[in-house]
């Protein structure tokens, strides 16, 4: 907790499990999930609503979602508490083993109630694949970790907690045919069917989709490490919309080996099928055993060429928060605690006059 008037900190984060008056709370990983929460708080103070990416009849739809509705608490009130990289306990009863940490858990200090939780992905626009394109064609890469898929599965399982047989009725006609979930040869032809099963769930329970991932964007001047004048905005993905990204990449199975998006589709189906049968998700067993010879460092990644079709909007092309506002988000000298990675390519590109001829 910090003195908002004269101590270094981040806008709106008055109560949290990090002390932003200390330098060790400003490391790269800490900053990447704390700054987006401060951005959301600042947007709330300016009455600017994040863009909500949701699924509507299998198509992406954009709405606006007020931050206090998103967080389910006024983020600037004294009772709002932000726990970073913390387990979300409301899912504990749905899982075997320890619930994995999620980027932020929001609770109410007044009644000690845990309110909501989100994964966070701070992303740059443009990425390498779109840096040379016009603004309306640029996009940002997003990399999703396996634990995000666990939370995606849990968010869907929660819908069926009181009636797992309804989920089993959807999944069993296909999943009961699987003899070995670890055998890529038998699983690969089933992946389009898995995609259809998930879309069936989304169609029947469309109203149950919830926000799961906060994706702030920060825009630079092309490939330069210089912020664009209009540089910040916030997108929010529903669980169903996020699933659509890897389902779209899985619906037509690859001719070669199983890809990461396809494996992620299998992971999600297997975790939901386990829940439908047993009322619990053994996520660690699923992630550890269903690998298809792929590393488990990430679930999948989507380049800016891919993400722009889901995120394309006036806010993607022209973010609403200007760079001069950053001094109102990082407050009281907090920027002095930042220690950015020292990258040679960034230093070369950003150093003025480096390649000018000396006469």
C-alpha positions, 0 to 999 in steps of 0.5 A, spaced: 500 500 500 502 506 498 501 514 499 497 516 493 500 523 494 507 522 494 510 515 493 511 512 487 506 507 484 501 506 479 494 509 478 488 506 482 492 500 485 492 503 492 491 496 495 495 490 492 500 484 494 505 488 491 509 494 494 510 499 488 514 504 493 519 499 492 524 498 486 523 490 486 515 491 485 517 494 478 521 488 474 519 486 467 514 481 469 511 485 475 510 491 470 507 487 465 501 485 469 500 491 473 501 497 468 495 494 465 491 494 471 493 501 472 491 503 465 484 500 466 483 504 472 485 510 469 481 509 463 475 508 468 477 515 471 476 518 464 470 514 463 473 511 457 470 503 456 475 498 454 473 494 447 470 487 449 471 482 444 465 476 445 462 471 440 455 472 437 453 466 433 460 464 432 462 471 429 466 476 433 462 482 436 465 488 439 462 492 445 464 496 450 465 494 457 465 499 463 471 497 467 467 497 474 462 492 471 468 488 468 472 488 475 465 488 478 467 493 483 469 501 482 477 500 482 478 507 485 474 505 491 478 503 498 476 496 498 478 494 491 484 489 492 489 487 486 492 480 488 497 479 482 500 472 480 495 469 485 490 463 485 483 464 483 480 460 489 472 460 486 475 454 481 478 450 487 473 445 487 473 444 480 480 442 480 485 436 482 491 439 485 493 446 486 489 451 482 494 455 477 496 462 478 492 467 474 495 474 473 490 478 477 485 476 482 480 482 484 477 482 491 473 486 496 476 488 502 470 490 505 467 483 505 473 479 503 470 477 497 474 474 491 470 478 485 474 476 479 480 474 475 483 475 469 489 473 465 493 479 462 497 480 455 501 486 454 502 487 447 505 491 442 502 494 435 505 493 430 508 486 430 514 484 426 509 481 421 505 488 420 510 493 421 511 495 414 503 495 413 498 501 413 495 503 420 489 499 418 492 493 417 497 492 423 496 488 428 499 485 435 502 478 436 499 474 442 502 468 446 497 464 450 500 460 456 497 453 457 495 455 464 490 460 460 487 454 457 486 451 464 482 457 466 478 457 460 476 450 461 474 452 468 470 458 466 466 453 462 466 447 467 463 452 472 457 453 467 455 446 468 457 445 475 450 443 477 449 439 471 455 436 468 450 431 465 448 436 460 456 437 458 457 429 457 451 429 453 454 434 448 461 431 448 460 423 449 458 421 442 464 423 440 469 423 446 467 416 448 470 413 441 477 416 443 481 410 445 488 413 447 488 421 447 496 421 447 496 418 440 496 423 435 495 419 429 488 417 432 486 424 435 488 428 429 482 426 424 478 428 430 480 435 431 474 438 426 469 434 430 472 437 437 471 444 434 464 443 432 463 440 439 466 446 442 462 451 438 455 447 440 457 449 447 458 456 445 451 456 441 447 453 447 450 457 452 452 463 449 449 468 455 454 464 459 461 467 456 465 471 461 471 476 460 477 472 461 483 476 458 485 483 458 489 485 452 492 492 453 496 494 446 501 499 446 503 502 439 509 505 437 512 508 430 513 503 426 519 498 428 522 504 432 522 503 440 518 510 440 511 511 442 506 513 437 502 519 439 496 515 440 499 509 444 494 506 449 488 502 449 485 496 452 481 490 449 478 484 453 476 477 450 471 473 453 472 466 454 469 464 448 472 469 443 479 467 445 477 460 444 475 462 437 482 464 435 485 457 436 479 453 433 479 457 427 486 455 426 484 447 428 478 447 424 482 444 418 487 439 420 494 440 418 497 435 413 503 434 417 504 433 425 499 436 430 500 444 431 499 448 437 492 450 436 490 443 434 493 441 441 490 446 445 483 444 442 485 437 444 487 440 451 480 443 452 476 438 450 479 433 454 479 437 460 471 438 459 470 431 458 474 429 464 469 434 468 463 431 465 465 424 467 468 426 474 466 433 476 474 435 476 479 437 472 486 434 472 489 439 468 496 437 470 495 430 467 492 433 461 498 438 459 503 433 461 501 427 457 498 430 451 504 433 448 504 430 441 512 432 441 510 439 442 514 443 448 509 446 453 512 453 454 506 456 450 499 453 448 499 457 442 501 464 438 497 468 433 501 474 429 498 480 428 496 478 421 491 473 425 489 477 431 487 484 427 481 480 424 479 479 431 481 486 434 480 490 427 476 497 430 477 504 430 481 503 437 486 498 434 488 503 428 488 509 433 488 508 440 484 512 445 490 514 450 495 519 448 502 518 450 502 524 455 497 521 459 502 515 461 505 520 466 498 520 470 498 512 470 505 511 472 506 516 478 510 520 483 517 518 479 515 510 479 518 510 472 525 511 475 524 504 478 523 501 471 529 497 468 527 495 461 531 490 457 537 492 454 537 490 446 542 492 441 537 492 435 533 497 439 538 501 441 541 501 434 534 503 431 532 508 436 539 512 436 539 518 432 544 520 427 547 513 428 548 512 420 549 519 418 555 520 414 560 524 418 563 530 413 
